[in-house]
């Protein structure tokens, strides 16, 4: 009986199992070879500013959303894989599509000081 049980357990390791699907893709991103400094837009989420794509860095992975699909890579230049929606960090999914496309951080030229005095400071990152 013991030998039969051992044989059954050993045989179960020989049966092929379906692998988790991970599709490698080639994404053409309009990114500079050397990325500009990434900007923190939310805790744990950084974005590449000023580019046509929304490229995020979260937990050591670069993330790109195209239509309803997400892709990630450890390197912004290559190695992109498609990720099922359940594998995408929820904090990324909550960001409206296109929100950080061609995005630039607002400049911080003593805005707080001018706002306290009630003065307007046109042309310094505000929507005038």
C-alpha positions, 0 to 999 in steps of 0.5 A: 500500500505504501509503495502504491501511494508513493508511486501515485505521488511520484506520478503526479509530479510527471503530469504536465501542469498549465503554466501561468500565461505571461505574454512577452510583447514589444512595445514601442514607446516614445521615451528618451534613452535616459529618462527624466527624473520621475515624479512622485504623483501619489504615495508609491507611484512615480510617473515619467513627466512630459512624454506621450505615454503614461509610464508609471514606476510602482514597486520596481516595475514600469507600467504602461496602459494601452487601451484596456491592457496593462504592460510591465517591465523592470526596464523601460526600454524592453522586456514588456509583458502583458499583465492580466487586470487582477495583477495590476496594482489597484492604485494604478487602475484607479488613475483615469486613463490619460491623466498623466499623458504629456504631464508636467509637474507644477513649478514651485516658485514660492507659490505659498508665499504669494497665495498667503499675500493674495497675489496672483503669480501668472505663468508659473504652473497654474492654469491661468 
